[in-house]
């Protein structure tokens, strides 16, 4: 995730919107049991955390996918592993 996006996500007063989500009752009951154990005031903040974690993981994969395809293409065209590794390290820095 880009630093600007991360800073925006950490802002406390981000706009919120109500969402209706149908879930099995047993899942809600489990969330209610787990929430205090994980330090949450209720199951809804826990749900937001779970969704946020999964979303961040998928966004990171989405952001990396074009780079991975490019690296594989360059590898097939004969670019050395050393050069590819240096380029990827520079991107990560």
Secondary structure by P-SEA (a helix, b strand, c coil): ccaaaaaaaaccccbbbbbbbbbbaaaaaaaaaaccccccccaaaaaaaaaaaaaaaaaaaaaaaaaaaaaaaaaaacccaaaaaaaaaaaac
